[in-house]
């Protein structure tokens, strides 16, 4: 009996020691450099946003924050680099709406199973744009033409299964119209073709469309969102024009490998929120056309990802869009 009590005491002491050590390790987080994986090339908007955040976090956490670009294989290289890392909060990945579209059409990864969302970073609105000399002066005119001329209304996107393609598929199904898809290698090429009269319309993210609109080459018929865009306060949303379709927005946010301790996730959420809400940082994001909008809790960001993957998956299935 005495041996039993001695063994029991020893087991309890070891367990307490391990628990205390784990708590100490988590309370001292972070105590080494952090890494933000960006599954896109350097130089783009996602990269710029991650570097702005990294600079802010470094000052707050007193630790180096490295931005690690892992482009390729439709975001899979970035996902692999993240999910193969320890679930300890030291590796984050920058997520974006395009990853939801790739998941919906290719099904090569599942963000909500492989990752734990931390927080939304911001939203960038999209505009439905037409050529400056287009005969369409409103959404009502564009839709009326499409209904009277099945298949003759065309639009451009950055490729089959892209966010633009999936949104227009939903738009067309909701309104009961037929449209023709013309894919391009990149949005600048598609917008140039639109300006030259080769296309009827494009749903485009604001930073891409803005230079063409400012030069008088394109016009916007509306904001594809539930609320107006601060930079274009006089531009009505599609919903305000009676077009009740799912919003199309480019969002960005951050996640960590699944299994990361909840207290570490919450610490990251708070620190990212503080960094993003710095006035100078908000202004820099505004230049990119992005409104900073950190999540109040990680679950809010998870719901956003799930909602977008759901409608994109439904759109892909309905339009028989599947990529290998």
C-alpha positions in Angstrom: 0.0 0.0 0.0 2.9 2.3 0.8 4.4 1.7 -2.7 1.0 2.5 -4.2 0.8 5.9 -2.5 4.4 6.7 -3.5 3.7 5.8 -7.2 0.4 7.8 -7.1 2.2 10.8 -5.6 4.9 10.6 -8.2 2.4 10.4 -11.1 0.5 13.4 -9.8 3.8 15.4 -9.4 4.9 14.6 -13.0 1.5 15.6 -14.4 1.5 18.8 -12.4 5.0 19.6 -13.6 4.1 19.0 -17.3 0.9 21.1 -16.9 2.9 23.9 -15.3 5.5 23.7 -18.0 2.9 23.9 -20.8 1.2 26.8 -19.2 4.5 28.6 -18.8 5.4 28.0 -22.4 2.0 29.3 -23.6 2.1 32.3 -21.3 5.5 33.3 -22.6 4.3 33.1 -26.3 5.9 34.3 -28.4 9.6 33.7 -27.5 11.0 33.2 -31.0 10.4 34.5 -34.5 7.1 34.1 -36.2 6.5 33.3 -39.9 3.6 34.4 -42.2 3.2 32.2 -45.2 1.8 34.0 -48.2 0.7 31.5 -50.9 1.2 34.1 -53.6 4.2 35.8 -55.2 5.9 38.8 -53.7 4.8 42.2 -54.9 1.0 41.7 -55.0 -1.7 43.0 -52.7 -1.6 40.0 -50.4 2.1 40.2 -50.0 1.9 44.0 -49.3 -0.8 43.4 -46.7 1.2 40.7 -44.9 4.3 42.9 -44.8 2.3 45.7 -43.3 1.0 43.4 -40.6 4.5 41.9 -40.0 6.0 45.3 -39.4 3.3 46.1 -36.8 3.5 42.7 -35.0 7.3 43.0 -34.7 7.0 46.2 -32.8 4.3 44.8 -30.5 5.7 41.3 -29.9 9.4 42.3 -29.9 10.0 39.3 -32.1 11.0 39.0 -35.8 8.1 38.3 -38.1 9.2 36.8 -41.4 7.0 36.9 -44.6 7.6 33.7 -46.5 6.1 33.7 -50.1 5.1 30.2 -51.2 3.3 30.7 -54.5 2.3 27.8 -56.8 -0.1 24.9 -57.4 -3.2 27.0 -56.8 -2.3 27.8 -53.2 -1.3 24.2 -52.3 2.4 25.0 -51.7 1.5 27.6 -49.2 -1.1 25.3 -47.5 1.5 22.5 -47.3 4.1 24.8 -45.8 1.7 25.8 -43.1 0.0 22.5 -42.3 3.4 20.7 -42.0 4.6 23.3 -39.4 4.1 22.7 -35.7 0.7 23.8 -34.3 2.2 26.3 -31.9 1.2 29.7 -33.3 4.6 30.5 -34.8 3.4 29.8 -38.3 0.5 31.7 -39.8 -0.9 31.7 -43.4 -2.4 34.7 -45.2 -5.8 33.5 -46.6 -7.9 35.2 -49.3 -11.1 34.8 -51.2 -9.4 33.2 -54.1 -8.4 30.3 -51.9 -12.1 29.6 -51.2 -12.8 29.6 -55.0 -9.9 27.1 -55.5 -11.2 24.9 -52.7 -14.7 24.9 -54.2 -13.5 24.0 -57.7 -10.5 21.8 -57.1 -11.1 20.3 -53.6 -7.4 19.7 -53.0 -7.5 21.1 -49.5 -10.0 22.1 -46.8 -9.1 25.3 -45.0 -11.5 24.7 -42.1 -10.2 21.2 -41.4 -6.5 21.8 -41.9 -6.4 25.3 -40.3 -7.8 27.2 -37.4 -8.9 30.7 -38.6 -7.6 33.5 -36.4 -9.0 36.7 -37.8 -10.3 38.5 -40.8 -7.9 41.3 -41.8 -10.0 43.4 -44.2 -12.3 43.5 -47.2 -11.8 45.0 -50.6 -15.0 45.7 -52.6 -15.7 44.8 -56.2 -17.3 46.8 -58.9 -19.4 45.7 -61.9 -17.7 47.7 -64.7 -18.5 48.3 -68.3 -16.7 50.2 -71.1 -16.9 54.0 -70.9 -19.0 54.0 -74.2 -21.1 51.0 -73.2 -24.8 51.2 -74.1 -25.6 50.0 -70.6 -26.1 52.9 -68.1 -27.6 50.8 -65.3 -27.9 47.3 -64.1 -31.5 47.2 -65.2 -30.5 47.9 -68.8 -27.8 45.2 -68.7 -30.1 42.6 -67.3 -32.9 43.5 -69.7 -30.5 43.0 -72.6 -29.4 39.6 -71.2 -33.0 38.4 -70.9 -33.9 39.5 -74.4 -30.7 38.1 -75.9 -29.8 34.7 -74.3 -26.1 34.0 -74.4 -25.1 37.3 -76.2 -24.0 39.1 -73.0 -20.4 38.2 -72.3 -18.0 38.9 -69.5 -14.3 38.4 -68.7 -12.5 36.8 -65.7 -9.0 35.6 -64.8 -9.9 32.0 -65.6 -12.3 29.1 -65.3 -13.3 28.6 -61.7 -12.1 32.0 -60.6 -14.0 34.1 -58.1 -15.3 36.3 -61.0 -16.5 33.2 -62.9 -18.2 31.7 -59.9 -19.9 34.9 -59.0 -21.3 35.5 -62.5 -22.5 31.9 -62.6 -24.5 32.7 -59.4 -25.6 36.0 -60.8 -26.9 34.5 -64.0 -28.7 31.6 -62.2 -30.3 34.0 -59.8 -31.7 36.2 -62.6 -32.5 33.4 -65.0 -30.2 34.7 -67.7 -27.5 33.1 -70.0 -24.1 34.8 -70.3 -20.9 33.8 -72.1 -17.7 33.5 -70.2 -14.4 34.6 -71.8 -11.3 33.8 -69.6 -8.1 35.8 -69.6 -4.6 35.2 -68.2 -4.9 38.2 -65.9 -7.3 40.9 -64.8 -5.3 43.7 -66.6 -5.8 41.9 -69.9 -9.5 41.4 -69.2 -10.1 45.0 -68.3 -8.1 46.2 -71.3 -10.3 44.1 -73.5 -13.4 45.5 -71.8 -12.2 49.1 -72.3 -11.7 48.3 -76.0 -15.3 47.1 -76.4 -14.5 43.3 -76.7 -16.6 42.5 -73.6 -19.8 43.6 -72.1 -18.9 43.6 -68.4 -16.5 42.4 -65.7 -17.0 42.0 -61.9 -13.6 43.4 -60.8 -11.9 44.1 -57.5 -11.7 47.9 -56.9 -7.8 48.3 -57.1 -7.7 46.6 -60.5 -10.6 48.6 -61.9 -9.9 52.0 -60.4 -7.1 53.1 -62.8 -9.3 52.3 -65.8 -12.3 54.2 -64.2 -10.1 57.1 -63.3 -8.8 57.4 -66.8 -12.3 57.4 -68.2 -11.9 54.0 -69.9 -14.5 52.2 -67.8 -17.6 53.0 -65.9 -19.0 51.3 -62.8 -22.7 50.2 -62.7 -22.6 49.3 -59.0 -20.7 48.0 -56.0 -21.1 44.2 -55.6 -21.6 44.4 -51.8 -24.2 44.7 -49.2 -23.1 48.3 -48.3 -21.6 51.2 -50.2 -17.8 51.7 -50.5 -16.4 54.6 -48.6 -14.1 55.7 -51.5 -17.2 55.8 -53.8 -20.0 57.1 -51.6 -22.3 58.0 -54.5 -22.0 54.6 -56.2 -25.1 52.4 -55.3 -24.8 48.7 -54.5 -26.4 46.1 -56.7 -28.8 45.4 -53.9 -29.9 49.0 -53.9 -30.7 48.6 -57.6 -32.9 45.6 -56.9 -30.3 42.9 -57.8 -30.4 40.5 -54.9 -27.3 38.3 -55.5 -24.6 37.1 -53.2 -22.0 39.8 -52.5 -18.6 39.5 -54.2 -15.8 40.8 -52.0 -12.1 40.1 -51.8 -11.3 39.5 -48.2 -8.0 38.7 -46.5 -7.2 37.1 -43.1 -5.0 34.8 -41.2 -5.0 31.3 -39.9 -2.7 28.8 -38.1 -2.4 25.0 -38.3 -5.3 23.1 -36.8 -4.6 22.1 -33.2 -3.0 25.4 -32.2 -3.9 26.1 -28.5 -6.9 28.3 -28.2 -5.2 30.8 -25.9 -2.4 31.2 -28.5 -5.0 31.7 -31.3 -6.7 34.4 -29.1 -3.4 36.1 -28.4 -2.7 36.3 -32.1 -6.2 37.6 -32.9 -5.8 40.4 -30.4 -2.3 41.3 -31.5 -3.2 41.3 -35.2 -6.3 43.5 -34.4 -4.1 46.0 -32.6 -1.6 46.1 -35.4 -4.2 46.5 -38.1 -6.1 49.2 -36.3 -3.1 51.5 -36.0 -4.2 54.7 -37.9 -1.1 54.7 -40.1 -1.7 51.1 -41.0 -5.4 51.7 -41.7 -4.4 54.5 -44.1 -2.0 52.3 -46.0 -4.6 49.6 -46.4 -7.1 52.2 -47.6 -4.6 53.1 -50.4 -4.9 49.5 -51.4 -8.7 49.8 -51.5 -9.1 47.7 -48.3 -11.1 48.5 -45.3 -9.5 47.0 -42.2 -12.0 44.8 -40.3 -10.4 42.4 -37.7 -12.7 39.8 -36.3 -14.2 40.0 -32.8 -13.6 36.3 -32.4 -12.0 33.6 -34.5 -15.3 31.9 -35.1 -16.6 34.9 -37.0 -13.8 34.5 -39.6 -14.5 30.7 -39.8 -18.2 31.5 -40.6 -17.2 33.9 -43.4 -14.9 31.2 -45.0 -17.6 28.6 -44.7 -20.2 30.8 -46.2 -18.1 31.7 -49.2 -17.0 28.1 -49.8 -20.6 27.0 -49.6 -21.9 29.4 -52.3 -18.9 28.9 -54.5 -19.3 25.2 -54.3 -22.9 25.4 -55.2 -22.1 27.7 -58.1 -19.4 25.3 -59.4 -21.7 22.4 -59.2 -24.6 24.1 -60.9 -22.4 25.4 -63.7 -20.4 22.1 -63.9 -17.2 23.9 -63.2 -14.5 21.5 -62.0 -10.7 21.9 -62.3 -8.1 19.1 -62.1 
